[in-house]
Amino acid sequence: MSTNDPQQQSMIREAMKAIAERRPGRTKLVYDKTKRTIVAVAQGAQIPKALDITAEDADMFAVVSLSTAWLRENISRLSGGKLSISLSSWDKGDAFTQRGLGALSSDYIAEGSVSLGKTSAFSGDQSVSVAIDQVADVRGVERFTFLAPNGERYLVKAWQKRANEEEVLEVHLVDVLPAIEERRKGLLESSALADSTVLCIGLGTGGAYIAIELAKCGVGNFILVDPDRLSAGNVIRHPGGLSQVGRKKVNVVQDLLIEKNPDVKVSIHPIATTVESAEEMTPLFRAADIVVCGTDNRPSKLIVNKLSVDAKIVALYGGAFRRAYGGQVLRVRPRHSPCYQCFVSAMPEEANDVEIASDEAAAGISYSDRPVPVEPGLSLDVLPIANMLAKLALLELIRAKPSSLNVLQRDFEAPWYFWLNRPEAGTKYSSWPALSESIDEMTIHRWYGVDLPRDENCSMCGDFISAVAAEHGIDLQSLANVQIPSKPLPF
Ligand SMILES: [Zn+2]
């Protein structure tokens, strides 16, 4: 587009200004296919073999993203003067995002102001100026306008100050909630899950991923439980990044959820799931519709099992096998399907095969002096399991609600699911046929649902007392007046 012709230069400047201000100018830019270059021509001129260049093609200005909800709420306060706003400044001034649109902000915060009028109104150190002006004719500029509570429509313009020069900013008005709900329509009634509450225990890679996916589906309430802080070693797999290292995972994940849905309600509990904390955690189970257990040790899973069976809420347990060569998912519908205790009794080998992703997990299963190596698998291999958990949680939450997704309920009836990422050497799966060769044999990269029997005499979900009484010939009727203490935790 470089040219030495002063008349072309001034026409190009005029056309660019018109593009930036979204108005018809005296000149416009076209791509002349014969000359193979961009030239400015008089508006209305028809040039054969030339393509009009629109504002979308140009992308030559930095962008400011402003919250429509904020503008609507604050416009009545503007009559007296200007209001300050602060904006995240990204990529050396290429993008400004009004703070409060999400939970996170940039390192450098730009100060700005909003005032009524058609022109910029910089003062002090402000680097962004936003002007809003009532407009009657919105043709061609509708997307730069918003409807105020008084029924009037306003046009929004913005500028940034760089090296004492004012540059036009392209305005993006962000109406977060309608925009999010519009995208969700089709598969889910947009507000179907707004009242649902998910209790997430354990916010490692899988737990954090599941919470974020469920927030994207529209789940409105989360209870997050994890005592750990994000470490640099976690970041390679965890949705949290290096800039979050050192923060408690409950806080990191809370911010990531708000980044996906500003309306989400999150309660955070940086506590470990132990016998001592079981009483403190009981109300969390009563408040939830479903529990997703992503902890990496058996004692905590058994506590979650007891508390969810007692609270009669569905619990999902996920786990990767060592070095994530595969994984499994267990769904417990209390007293209708096997609980975690039933699973441990029925499939001890599968319950034992766990990924060792942290020092705590290694210590938890190291019963001898021989150290257990920390051998985490790839995030890529953990995510299929997390994805299955998120899908099962979603299906459980919509079971009693109208949704076309309920067609899947018959496909996910089994209580236990099993997935293999690779035919790991040294396991009973090492001789599985290649994925490409198998038609009807079991292979990697397929989910298998397995129907497990529930242990009627399970100490956790079954009629354990009756079973013991029958075994020892005790007549329970004769004990009717004896207070039987509540069941102790099984260890
Ligand atoms: Zn059981």
Residues whose N, C-alpha, C, O or C-beta is under 5 A from the ligand:
A	BS01	ZN	P338 C339 Q341 C342 D455 C458 M460 C461 G462
